[in-house]
Amino acid sequence: METVNDSEDKPKDFIKLNCEKLSADEISALVISPCCGAVALFVGTTRNNFEGRKVIQLEYEAYEPMAEVEIKKICTDIRLKWPSVKHIAIHHRLGTVPISEASVMVAVSAPHRAESLEAVQYGINALKAAVPIWKKEVYEDESAWKENKECFWAKTEK
């Protein structure tokens, strides 16, 4: 019989950086908890346009050891800001990401929806601002590396 304070359901962080297709079902299943009534999920997908130009695909590269450290810091920050958060999963795809496929997913479980939604929004914003993952937009006739406007190192170099 499960108890309200199931000791086997300790808070966990799930971080994944790889070239495999991301799964909303998989990431949601990682964070679901019997003591939580909310799972919030953000899915960032490749769109087919940027500033009027046709985008063919995106390509991502990362300095993986540092990226993982920075994502762990984000998880720690989420737990400090929203202590009721149970599980956190942040997955980012590397390599080529075709149109309409997911490049990033952030999922959070919490007892109530407000903190799960706030934590997910914080998580994706912090990832874009601090994690060393670079994006190349591939157009019909050329390609260009893009910086995240939120990225802290992009702000300091201008």
N, C-alpha and C positions, 0 to 999 in steps of 0.2 A: 504494500500500500504506500502511495506517495504521500509525503507530508508537504505542508506549505513551505517549509524551509528545507527543501531537498538538497542535502549537502553535496550530492554528486553533480549538481548543476552550477558549478562555480563559474564566475565570469571568465570569458575567453575572448581572445582577439585572433582573428583569422586574416592573414595577410598573404596575398598571392600576386606575383608578377610573373607572367609567362606569355607565350605566344598562342596559347590555346583559346578557342572561342569561349566567351564568358556565358554563364548560365544563371538566369534569375532564380530558377528553381533551386539550384545548388546553393547559391549564396543565402537565399531565404532559409533553407533547411538548416544551414549552419548556425543561424542566430535564433531560431525559434526556441522558446523556453516555456515550460508549463507554468511558470510564475509570472509570465509577461502577457499582457493583453494587446501589445502593439509590436509590429515589425514595420519599420519604415525602410524603403528601398529607393535609392537613386540609381538610374541607369543613364549613362552618357553614351550617345550613339554618334556614329559618323553621319553627318549630313552631306547632301550632294551639292552644297554651294557655300561660298564665302565671299561676301562683298561683291555679289554679282558674277562671280567666276564659278565655273562648273568644277566641282571637286570629284575626282575619280576614286580616291581612297586616302586614308591617313596612314602614316608610318610612325611608330613610336620607338624610342630608344631610352634606356635608363641606365644610370649608374646604380646597379641593383643593390649592392651592400648599403650604400648611403640612403637609397630610396626606402629600403626596409626599415632602417633606423628612424628616418623621418616619419614614416607611417606609424611606427610604434609610438613615437612622441605624440602624434595626433590622437591615437587611441587613449593614451594616458591623459591628455588634455580633456578629451570627451568625458572620461570617468571623473575628472576633477570638477568639471562644470555641471555634469548631470550624474550624480552618484547613484541614481536608481537604474542606470543603463546596465543591462545584463551582458549581452554579447555584441561584438562589433566585428564586421567583416569588410575588408577593403581589398578589392581585386582590380588590377589594372592589366590590360592586355598590352603586350609589346609586339613589335613587328608590324605587319600589314593588317589594317582593319578596313574591310570593305564598307561601302555605303550601307547604312541602316543596321550595321552590327555594332555591338557594345564595345566600347574601349575602356570604360570604367564603371564599377558598381560599388556602392557603399550601402551596407545594410546594418541596422541597429535594432535590437530588441530592448524593450523597457516595459514597465508595468502599465504605462499610459501613453497615449499617442503624442501628447505635446512634447515630452522630452525626447521621444524617438525621432520625431520630425525635426526638431531643433538640432539634435546631435548629428543627424544625417546631413543637414544643410551645412553645419559647421565642418563636418568631415570632408565633404567635397570641396568646400572653399579653402580649407587649410591645405588639402592635397595640392590643389592648383597653385597655391601661394608658396609652398615650401619644398615640395618633393621634386628631386632632380629626374624628371621624366620630360623628354623633348618630343615635340610633334612636328612631323613634316607633312604639309598638305601637298598632295599630288594632283595637279590640274591636267587638262587635256594636252597642253603644250609645254609645261614646265612644272617645277616643284619649288616649294619654299619652306624653310624651317620657321615655325611660329613660336613666339613666346606667349605664355599666359599673361594677360594684362595684370593679373593678381600677383604674379611672381615677384617675390621680394628682391631678388638680384636684378631683375629687369628694371625695377623702379630706381635702384641706386646707381645704375650705370648711365642714366640719361641726364 
